[in-house]
Amino acid sequence: MGGSRAIVLKAGEGRRTELGSGLELCFKVDDAESDGRYSISVATLGAEHPGTTPHVHREHDELFFVIEGTPTFTVEDETFEAPAGTLVLVTRGSRHRWWNPRPEPAEVLDIHAPGYGFESFIRALAALSAAGRATPAAMAELGARHDDHFDVGALEDRYGR
């Protein structure tokens, strides 16, 4: 990203990736535009979507801003609802997950700083899933390459072996 320039994306614009049924990420800015300094996406969770499994980012922070709906977050041992307008900062090293237990969709601005190739991770995870190779071990290995450290036991509980 040489020189100064504005990146302007209007509502609905960006690179979309579906991750399973009911979860879509629309990438606004990632490594290509930020030289890896951050990743910005809008995540849309369908109604009653189980969201992420618990994970830790050892080398970067993750910030969420709830645009619509009321997703639920667990950060370490604290679980809380986050209605629209809520900001959640998960600092590096904090175990966390988020999901949508409500009957209406939720939309969340998701920022990773630095970016750690978050878009590449999501695209690779979607491809692994589409190919039928998304085992807990494969997901954990892929995640670790992008500073998304999953508990394999938690992945096995959710997806089986």
Backbone as a printed PyTorch tensor [residue, N CA C, xyz], in Angstrom:
tensor([[[  0.8490,  -1.1750,   0.0000],
         [  0.0000,   0.0000,   0.0000],
         [  0.8910,   1.2330,   0.0000]],

        [[  1.3980,   1.5900,  -1.1500],
         [  2.2930,   2.7240,  -1.2280],
         [  1.5430,   4.0390,  -1.2480]],

        [[  2.1060,   5.0290,  -0.5680],
         [  1.5270,   6.3600,  -0.5840],
         [  0.2190,   6.4610,   0.1750]],

        [[ -0.3080,   7.6570,   0.1950],
         [ -1.5780,   7.8990,   0.8700],
         [ -2.7120,   7.7740,  -0.1300]],

        [[ -3.7540,   7.0850,   0.2760],
         [ -4.9470,   7.0000,  -0.5450],
         [ -6.0970,   6.5370,   0.3240]],

        [[ -7.2570,   6.8990,  -0.1040],
         [ -8.4550,   6.4790,   0.6230],
         [ -8.9710,   5.1900,   0.0060]],

        [[ -9.5040,   4.3340,   0.8380],
         [-10.2130,   3.1480,   0.3800],
         [-11.6690,   3.3880,   0.7420]],

        [[-12.5350,   3.4110,  -0.2490],
         [-13.9400,   3.7030,  -0.0100],
         [-14.7670,   2.5410,  -0.5520]],

        [[-15.4720,   1.8870,   0.3290],
         [-16.3900,   0.8140,  -0.0500],
         [-17.7540,   1.1700,   0.5080]],

        [[-18.7420,   1.1270,  -0.3260],
         [-20.0960,   1.4460,   0.1110],
         [-20.7640,   0.2090,   0.6960]],

        [[-21.9150,   0.4020,   1.3090],
         [-22.6600,  -0.6990,   1.9280],
         [-22.7840,  -1.8510,   0.9410]],

        [[-22.4610,  -3.0390,   1.3950],
         [-22.5840,  -4.2370,   0.5760],
         [-21.3790,  -4.5270,  -0.2940]],

        [[-20.4430,  -3.5870,  -0.4250],
         [-19.2600,  -3.8110,  -1.2550],
         [-18.1730,  -4.5110,  -0.4610]],

        [[-17.3690,  -5.2790,  -1.1510],
         [-16.2670,  -6.0040,  -0.5360],
         [-16.2070,  -7.4140,  -1.0910]],

        [[-15.2470,  -8.1910,  -0.5960],
         [-15.0490,  -9.5670,  -1.0420],
         [-15.7750, -10.4970,  -0.0770]],

        [[-16.7810, -11.1990,  -0.5850],
         [-17.6390, -12.0440,   0.2630],
         [-17.1710, -13.4870,   0.2710]],

        [[-17.2450, -14.0890,   1.4560],
         [-16.9550, -15.5070,   1.6220],
         [-17.9810, -16.0860,   2.5790]],

        [[-18.6070, -17.1820,   2.1720],
         [-19.5140, -17.9070,   3.0640],
         [-18.7150, -18.9860,   3.7710]],

        [[-18.9410, -19.0910,   5.0610],
         [-18.2700, -20.1010,   5.8640],
         [-19.3480, -20.9780,   6.4810]],

        [[-19.7130, -22.0120,   5.7510],
         [-20.7990, -22.8670,   6.2120],
         [-22.1290, -22.1760,   6.0010]],

        [[-23.1490, -22.7610,   6.5580],
         [-24.5020, -22.2340,   6.4120],
         [-24.7590, -21.1590,   7.4630]],

        [[-25.1290, -19.9750,   7.0050],
         [-25.5320, -18.9370,   7.9490],
         [-24.4510, -18.0070,   8.4410]],

        [[-23.2220, -18.1140,   7.8960],
         [-22.1640, -17.1840,   8.2820],
         [-21.4930, -16.6690,   7.0170]],

        [[-21.5480, -15.3520,   6.8300],
         [-20.8930, -14.7300,   5.6760],
         [-19.9940, -13.6170,   6.1710]],

        [[-18.8060, -13.5490,   5.5910],
         [-17.8910, -12.4520,   5.8770],
         [-17.6980, -11.6430,   4.6110]],

        [[-17.7790, -10.3360,   4.7330],
         [-17.5390,  -9.4240,   3.6280],
         [-16.2770,  -8.6340,   3.9850]],

        [[-15.1710,  -8.9700,   3.3060],
         [-13.8940,  -8.3310,   3.6080],
         [-13.8180,  -6.9730,   2.9420]],

        [[-13.5460,  -5.9760,   3.7600],
         [-13.4310,  -4.5980,   3.2980],
         [-11.9700,  -4.2480,   3.0390]],

        [[-11.0900,  -4.6510,   3.9530],
         [ -9.6610,  -4.3820,   3.8670],
         [ -8.9440,  -5.5590,   4.5090]],

        [[ -7.8760,  -6.0210,   3.8570],
         [ -7.0600,  -7.0790,   4.4490],
         [ -5.6060,  -6.8240,   4.0740]],

        [[ -4.7930,  -7.8580,   4.0800],
         [ -3.3520,  -7.6970,   3.8630],
         [ -3.0000,  -6.9010,   2.6100]],

        [[ -3.6690,  -7.1700,   1.4990],
         [ -3.3280,  -6.5080,   0.2400],
         [ -3.4610,  -4.9930,   0.3430]],

        [[ -4.4330,  -4.5260,   1.0700],
         [ -4.6640,  -3.0890,   1.1790],
         [ -3.9590,  -2.4530,   2.3740]],

        [[ -3.5630,  -3.2480,   3.3610],
         [ -3.0200,  -2.6610,   4.5980],
         [ -1.5920,  -3.1040,   4.9130]],

        [[ -0.9680,  -3.8130,   3.9820],
         [  0.3740,  -4.3640,   4.2450],
         [  0.3890,  -5.1900,   5.5240]],

        [[ -0.7370,  -5.8640,   5.8030],
         [ -0.8200,  -6.7380,   6.9650],
         [ -1.0850,  -6.0500,   8.2860]],

        [[ -1.2340,  -4.7380,   8.2800],
         [ -1.4210,  -4.0060,   9.5440],
         [ -2.7560,  -4.2800,  10.1930]],

        [[ -3.7910,  -4.5830,   9.3950],
         [ -5.1100,  -4.8790,   9.9480],
         [ -5.9550,  -5.5950,   8.9130]],

        [[ -7.0460,  -6.1610,   9.3800],
         [ -8.0520,  -6.7930,   8.5320],
         [ -9.4010,  -6.2840,   9.0160]],

        [[-10.2450,  -5.8550,   8.0800],
         [-11.5680,  -5.3560,   8.4340],
         [-12.5980,  -6.1070,   7.6150]],

        [[-13.5580,  -6.7060,   8.3100],
         [-14.6370,  -7.4080,   7.6240],
         [-15.9440,  -7.1530,   8.3630]],

        [[-17.0390,  -7.4270,   7.6590],
         [-18.3600,  -7.4030,   8.2770],
         [-18.8550,  -8.8390,   8.2520]],

        [[-19.1450,  -9.3680,   9.4210],
         [-19.6430, -10.7390,   9.5500],
         [-21.1460, -10.6960,   9.7740]],

        [[-21.8560, -11.5090,   9.0040],
         [-23.3010, -11.6320,   9.1670],
         [-23.5940, -13.0520,   9.6250]],

        [[-24.1790, -13.1530,  10.8110],
         [-24.5480, -14.4450,  11.3900],
         [-26.0450, -14.6270,  11.2540]],

        [[-26.4360, -15.7570,  10.7030],
         [-27.8490, -16.0530,  10.5830],
         [-28.4910, -16.2640,  11.9460]],

        [[-29.8000, -16.3700,  11.9440],
         [-30.5460, -16.6100,  13.1800],
         [-30.0680, -17.9020,  13.8420]],

        [[-29.8940, -17.8350,  15.1570],
         [-29.5200, -18.9950,  15.9800],
         [-28.2860, -19.7110,  15.4450]],

        [[-27.3070, -18.9330,  14.9930],
         [-26.0620, -19.4910,  14.4670],
         [-25.0820, -19.7630,  15.6150]],

        [[-24.4170, -20.9400,  15.6120],
         [-23.5210, -21.2820,  16.7150],
         [-22.2180, -20.4910,  16.7440]],

        [[-21.9190, -19.7380,  15.6940],
         [-20.7410, -18.8650,  15.7160],
         [-19.4260, -19.6090,  15.7400]],

        [[-18.4520, -19.0090,  16.3900],
         [-17.0980, -19.5560,  16.4180],
         [-16.9270, -20.5310,  17.5780]],

        [[-15.9130, -21.3650,  17.4590],
         [-15.5010, -22.1760,  18.6060],
         [-14.4720, -21.3600,  19.3810]],

        [[-14.2640, -21.6650,  20.6500],
         [-13.2990, -20.8890,  21.4310],
         [-11.9120, -20.9250,  20.7850]],

        [[-11.2690, -19.7630,  20.7530],
         [ -9.9270, -19.6610,  20.1900],
         [ -9.1810, -18.4930,  20.8350]],

        [[ -7.8790, -18.4530,  20.5720],
         [ -6.9970, -17.4300,  21.1350],
         [ -6.1390, -16.8640,  20.0020]],

        [[ -5.9500, -15.5550,  20.0000],
         [ -4.9780, -14.9040,  19.1190],
         [ -3.7990, -14.5150,  20.0070]],

        [[ -2.6620, -15.1390,  19.7900],
         [ -1.4940, -14.8760,  20.6410],
         [ -0.7620, -13.5970,  20.2570]],

        [[ -0.8750, -13.2150,  18.9730],
         [ -0.0660, -12.1100,  18.4640],
         [ -0.8650, -10.9070,  17.9690]],

        [[ -2.1920, -10.9470,  18.0760],
         [ -2.9570,  -9.7840,  17.6210],
         [ -4.2410,  -9.6200,  18.4210]],

        [[ -4.7970,  -8.4110,  18.3430],
         [ -6.0450,  -8.0740,  19.0170],
         [ -7.1930,  -8.1910,  18.0210]],

        [[ -8.4000,  -8.4090,  18.5460],
         [ -9.5920,  -8.4550,  17.7090],
         [-10.6340,  -7.5280,  18.3220]],

        [[-11.1880,  -6.6790,  17.4790],
         [-12.1730,  -5.7070,  17.9200],
         [-13.4630,  -5.9550,  17.1560]],

        [[-14.5650,  -5.9450,  17.8800],
         [-15.8890,  -6.1320,  17.2890],
         [-16.7370,  -4.9000,  17.5780]],

        [[-17.5180,  -4.5060,  16.5810],
         [-18.5260,  -3.4760,  16.7950],
         [-19.8280,  -4.0290,  16.2320]],

        [[-20.8310,  -4.1600,  17.0940],
         [-22.0930,  -4.7620,  16.6900],
         [-22.9200,  -3.7240,  15.9320]],

        [[-23.2430,  -4.0600,  14.6800],
         [-24.0060,  -3.1740,  13.8070],
         [-25.4980,  -3.4250,  13.9610]],

        [[-25.8520,  -4.7040,  14.0290],
         [-27.2700,  -5.0810,  14.0650],
         [-27.4220,  -6.3810,  14.8440]],

        [[-28.5350,  -6.5200,  15.5300],
         [-28.8050,  -7.7460,  16.2840],
         [-28.1550,  -7.7190,  17.6570]],

        [[-28.1560,  -8.8830,  18.3090],
         [-27.5860,  -9.0040,  19.6560],
         [-26.8360, -10.3180,  19.7760]],

        [[-25.6110, -10.3780,  19.2470],
         [-24.8270, -11.6000,  19.4290],
         [-24.3790, -11.7370,  20.8830]],

        [[-23.9420, -12.9170,  21.2250],
         [-23.4170, -13.1890,  22.5610],
         [-21.9280, -13.4900,  22.4370]],

        [[-21.1560, -12.9980,  23.3770],
         [-19.7050, -13.2030,  23.4100],
         [-19.3190, -13.8860,  24.7130]],

        [[-18.3090, -14.7220,  24.6400],
         [-17.6150, -15.1940,  25.8360],
         [-16.1590, -14.8100,  25.6640]],

        [[-15.6290, -14.0600,  26.6290],
         [-14.2220, -13.6900,  26.6650],
         [-13.6870, -14.1870,  27.9960]],

        [[-12.7450, -15.1180,  27.9030],
         [-12.2600, -15.8280,  29.0880],
         [-13.4640, -16.4690,  29.7930]],

        [[-13.7640, -16.0710,  31.0260],
         [-14.8680, -16.6910,  31.7720],
         [-16.1300, -15.8240,  31.8190]],

        [[-16.1540, -14.7340,  31.0750],
         [-17.3010, -13.8240,  31.1050],
         [-18.1270, -13.9530,  29.8220]],

        [[-19.4310, -14.1810,  29.9860],
         [-20.3500, -14.2590,  28.8480],
         [-21.3200, -13.0970,  28.9360]],

        [[-21.5400, -12.4170,  27.8140],
         [-22.4300, -11.2580,  27.8260],
         [-23.0800, -11.0730,  26.4600]],

        [[-24.2620, -10.4870,  26.4790],
         [-24.9570, -10.1100,  25.2580],
         [-24.4090,  -8.7560,  24.8010]],

        [[-24.3920,  -8.5620,  23.4650],
         [-23.8520,  -7.3260,  22.9130],
         [-24.8360,  -6.7530,  21.9010]],

        [[-25.7660,  -5.9080,  22.3580],
         [-26.7260,  -5.3140,  21.4220],
         [-26.0410,  -4.3310,  20.4680]],

        [[-26.7530,  -3.9770,  19.4120],
         [-26.2310,  -3.0280,  18.4260],
         [-25.6430,  -1.8080,  19.1230]],

        [[-24.4660,  -1.3900,  18.6360],
         [-23.7680,  -0.2520,  19.2230],
         [-22.7020,  -0.6520,  20.2220]],

        [[-22.6200,  -1.9400,  20.5610],
         [-21.6390,  -2.4140,  21.5400],
         [-20.2780,  -2.6170,  20.8790]],

        [[-19.2300,  -2.2030,  21.5730],
         [-17.8530,  -2.4230,  21.1720],
         [-17.2580,  -3.4960,  22.0790]],

        [[-16.6120,  -4.4880,  21.5110],
         [-15.9430,  -5.5370,  22.2850],
         [-14.4960,  -5.5990,  21.8040]],

        [[-13.5470,  -5.3570,  22.6880],
         [-12.1260,  -5.4760,  22.3650],
         [-11.5980,  -6.7200,  23.0520]],

        [[-11.0920,  -7.6570,  22.2550],
         [-10.4960,  -8.8840,  22.7850],
         [ -8.9810,  -8.7440,  22.5910]],

        [[ -8.2660,  -8.5840,  23.6830],
         [ -6.8230,  -8.3930,  23.5850],
         [ -6.1220,  -9.7270,  23.3720]],

        [[ -4.9600,  -9.6530,  22.7410],
         [ -4.1900, -10.8640,  22.4390],
         [ -4.0300, -11.7190,  23.6960]],

        [[ -4.1410, -13.0240,  23.4870],
         [ -4.0000, -13.9640,  24.5930],
         [ -5.3050, -14.3100,  25.2930]],

        [[ -6.4130, -13.6600,  24.9130],
         [ -7.6990, -13.9080,  25.5760],
         [ -8.5080, -14.9470,  24.7910]],

        [[ -8.9180, -15.9870,  25.4810],
         [ -9.7570, -17.0270,  24.8660],
         [-11.1600, -16.4430,  24.6760]],

        [[-11.7200, -16.6160,  23.4600],
         [-13.0190, -16.0040,  23.1900],
         [-13.7790, -16.7670,  22.1170]],

        [[-15.0610, -16.4720,  22.0670],
         [-15.9380, -16.9520,  21.0010],
         [-17.1410, -16.0320,  20.9430]],

        [[-17.8750, -16.1040,  19.8360],
         [-19.1070, -15.3130,  19.7200],
         [-20.0740, -16.0620,  18.8340]],

        [[-21.3680, -15.8240,  19.0770],
         [-22.4210, -16.5370,  18.3640],
         [-23.7030, -15.7220,  18.4150]],

        [[-24.7150, -16.2040,  17.6810],
         [-25.9890, -15.4960,  17.6370],
         [-27.1100, -16.4290,  18.1040]],

        [[-27.5440, -16.3250,  19.3570],
         [-28.6050, -17.1980,  19.8540],
         [-30.0200, -16.7130,  19.5180]],

        [[-30.1300, -15.5840,  18.8780],
         [-31.4260, -14.9480,  18.6420],
         [-32.0850, -15.4230,  17.3380]],

        [[-33.4160, -15.2170,  17.2340],
         [-34.1440, -15.6360,  16.0210],
         [-33.9840, -14.6660,  14.8400]],

        [[-33.2360, -13.5760,  15.0190],
         [-32.9750, -12.6610,  13.9120],
         [-31.4550, -12.6050,  13.6640]],

        [[-31.0290, -12.2710,  12.4440],
         [-29.5940, -12.2130,  12.1330],
         [-28.8700, -11.1490,  12.9530]],

        [[-27.5680, -11.2720,  12.9890],
         [-26.7110, -10.2770,  13.6330],
         [-25.6060,  -9.8990,  12.6550]],

        [[-25.1750,  -8.6480,  12.7240],
         [-24.1130,  -8.1600,  11.8490],
         [-23.0740,  -7.4600,  12.7230]],

        [[-21.8020,  -7.8220,  12.4930],
         [-20.7260,  -7.3530,  13.3570],
         [-19.5440,  -6.8990,  12.5070]],

        [[-19.0260,  -5.7170,  12.7820],
         [-17.7690,  -5.2620,  12.1970],
         [-16.6560,  -5.9600,  12.9750]],

        [[-15.7390,  -6.5970,  12.2730],
         [-14.6790,  -7.3990,  12.9010],
         [-13.3320,  -6.8870,  12.4090]],

        [[-12.4930,  -6.4430,  13.3310],
         [-11.1780,  -5.8810,  12.9840],
         [-10.1000,  -6.6850,  13.7010]],

        [[ -9.1260,  -7.1600,  12.9360],
         [ -7.9490,  -7.8390,  13.4780],
         [ -6.7590,  -6.9040,  13.2830]],

        [[ -5.9630,  -6.6930,  14.3600],
         [ -4.7980,  -5.8150,  14.2580],
         [ -3.6160,  -6.4210,  15.0100]],

        [[ -2.5300,  -6.7550,  14.3080],
         [ -2.3930,  -6.7970,  12.8560],
         [ -3.2850,  -7.8710,  12.2300]],

        [[ -3.3410,  -7.8890,  10.9050],
         [ -4.3150,  -8.7110,  10.1950],
         [ -4.0520, -10.2060,  10.1750]],

        [[ -2.7910, -10.6150,  10.2020],
         [ -2.4150, -12.0370,  10.1850],
         [ -3.0970, -12.8400,   9.0870]],

        [[ -3.3640, -12.2200,   7.9500],
         [ -3.9420, -12.9540,   6.8320],
         [ -5.3060, -13.5360,   7.1320]],

        [[ -6.1360, -12.7880,   7.8670],
         [ -7.4330, -13.3080,   8.2760],
         [ -8.2870, -13.7150,   7.0770]],

        [[ -8.2950, -12.9020,   6.0320],
         [ -9.0850, -13.2610,   4.8470],
         [ -8.5680, -14.5560,   4.2270]],

        [[ -7.2580, -14.7050,   4.1380],
         [ -6.6790, -15.9510,   3.5970],
         [ -7.0870, -17.1420,   4.4490]],

        [[ -7.0910, -16.9690,   5.7560],
         [ -7.5020, -18.0350,   6.6660],
         [ -8.9470, -18.4380,   6.4000]],

        [[ -9.8420, -17.4660,   6.3150],
         [-11.2680, -17.7640,   6.1100],
         [-11.4830, -18.4380,   4.7590]],

        [[-10.8240, -17.9480,   3.7260],
         [-10.9670, -18.5650,   2.3980],
         [-10.4340, -19.9950,   2.3910]],

        [[ -9.3090, -20.2290,   3.0420],
         [ -8.7450, -21.5820,   3.1100],
         [ -9.6410, -22.5070,   3.9340]],

        [[-10.2170, -21.9890,   5.0130],
         [-11.1220, -22.7800,   5.8420],
         [-12.3830, -23.1450,   5.0590]],

        [[-12.9170, -22.1970,   4.2900],
         [-14.0980, -22.4760,   3.4660],
         [-13.7780, -23.5350,   2.4100]],

        [[-12.5900, -23.4510,   1.8010],
         [-12.1880, -24.4400,   0.7900],
         [-12.0130, -25.8190,   1.4170]],

        [[-11.4140, -25.8620,   2.6060],
         [-11.2280, -27.1270,   3.3220],
         [-12.5740, -27.7710,   3.6120]],

        [[-13.5140, -26.9540,   4.0420],
         [-14.8600, -27.4420,   4.3450],
         [-15.5580, -27.9400,   3.0750]],

        [[-15.4710, -27.1610,   1.9920],
         [-16.1200, -27.5350,   0.7290],
         [-15.5590, -28.8490,   0.1840]],

        [[-14.2850, -29.1200,   0.4570],
         [-13.6400, -30.3460,  -0.0160],
         [-13.8880, -31.5250,   0.9180]],

        [[-14.5990, -31.2790,   2.0360],
         [-14.8780, -32.3470,   2.9900],
         [-13.6770, -32.7500,   3.8250]],

        [[-12.6930, -31.8520,   3.9360],
         [-11.4650, -32.1650,   4.6820],
         [-11.2990, -31.3190,   5.9490]],

        [[-12.3820, -30.7250,   6.4300],
         [-12.2930, -29.8440,   7.5970],
         [-12.3730, -30.6500,   8.8890]],

        [[-11.3630, -31.4580,   9.1410],
         [-11.2950, -32.1900,  10.4050],
         [-10.8310, -31.2250,  11.4970]],

        [[-11.1110, -31.5450,  12.7530],
         [-10.6130, -30.6730,  13.8190],
         [ -9.0990, -30.4570,  13.7580]],

        [[ -8.3450, -31.5050,  13.4710],
         [ -6.8830, -31.3520,  13.3940],
         [ -6.4870, -30.4290,  12.2540]],

        [[ -7.1370, -30.5780,  11.0900],
         [ -6.8140, -29.7260,   9.9390],
         [ -7.2030, -28.2780,  10.2180]],

        [[ -8.3610, -28.0590,  10.8570],
         [ -8.7860, -26.6970,  11.1850],
         [ -7.8250, -26.0540,  12.1720]],

        [[ -7.3880, -26.8140,  13.1750],
         [ -6.4630, -26.2800,  14.1770],
         [ -5.1140, -25.9330,  13.5480]],

        [[ -4.6380, -26.7850,  12.6530],
         [ -3.3470, -26.5390,  12.0000],
         [ -3.4310, -25.2940,  11.1160]],

        [[ -4.4970, -25.1920,  10.3340],
         [ -4.6930, -24.0200,   9.4820],
         [ -4.8090, -22.7550,  10.3280]],

        [[ -5.6030, -22.8160,  11.3780],
         [ -5.7690, -21.6600,  12.2520],
         [ -4.4600, -21.1900,  12.8610]],

        [[ -3.6330, -22.1160,  13.3060],
         [ -2.3680, -21.7510,  13.9530],
         [ -1.4560, -20.9680,  13.0070]],

        [[ -1.5440, -21.2510,  11.6960],
         [ -0.7390, -20.5080,  10.7250],
         [ -1.1760, -19.0570,  10.6020]],

        [[ -2.3860, -18.7500,  11.0860],
         [ -2.9300, -17.3900,  10.9870],
         [ -3.2340, -16.7990,  12.3630]],

        [[ -2.5620, -17.3260,  13.3890],
         [ -2.7230, -16.8440,  14.7640],
         [ -4.1460, -17.0050,  15.2820]],

        [[ -4.8310, -18.0630,  14.8270],
         [ -6.1280, -18.4730,  15.3710],
         [ -5.8960, -19.8370,  16.0050]],

        [[ -5.6810, -19.8550,  17.3070],
         [ -5.3210, -21.0880,  18.0080],
         [ -6.5610, -21.6900,  18.6570]],

        [[ -6.9620, -22.8460,  18.1200],
         [ -8.1620, -23.5390,  18.5830],
         [ -7.7870, -24.6870,  19.5020]],

        [[ -8.6710, -24.9840,  20.4260],
         [ -8.5820, -26.1720,  21.2660],
         [ -9.1520, -27.3230,  20.4330]],

        [[ -8.3190, -28.3000,  20.0650],
         [ -8.7630, -29.4120,  19.2200],
         [ -9.9170, -30.1530,  19.8920]],

        [[ -9.8800, -30.2980,  21.2090],
         [-10.9740, -30.9600,  21.9330],
         [-12.3060, -30.2430,  21.7360]],

        [[-12.2840, -28.9060,  21.7700],
         [-13.5160, -28.1350,  21.5510],
         [-14.0040, -28.3140,  20.1130]],

        [[-13.0760, -28.3560,  19.1640],
         [-13.4580, -28.5970,  17.7700],
         [-14.0570, -29.9960,  17.6100]],

        [[-13.4730, -30.9850,  18.2660],
         [-13.9980, -32.3570,  18.1880],
         [-15.3830, -32.4470,  18.8190]],

        [[-15.5810, -31.7300,  19.9370],
         [-16.9150, -31.7260,  20.5730],
         [-17.9730, -31.1720,  19.6170]],

        [[-17.6060, -30.1600,  18.8560],
         [-18.5690, -29.5070,  17.9620],
         [-18.7400, -30.2450,  16.6320]],

        [[-17.6310, -30.6870,  16.0430],
         [-17.6770, -31.2470,  14.6850],
         [-17.4420, -32.7520,  14.6190]],

        [[-17.0970, -33.3650,  15.7240],
         [-16.7400, -34.7960,  15.6990],
         [-15.2890, -34.9530,  15.3080]],

        [[-14.8520, -36.1680,  15.2200],
         [-13.4320, -36.4100,  14.8890],
         [-13.2780, -36.4060,  13.4440]]])
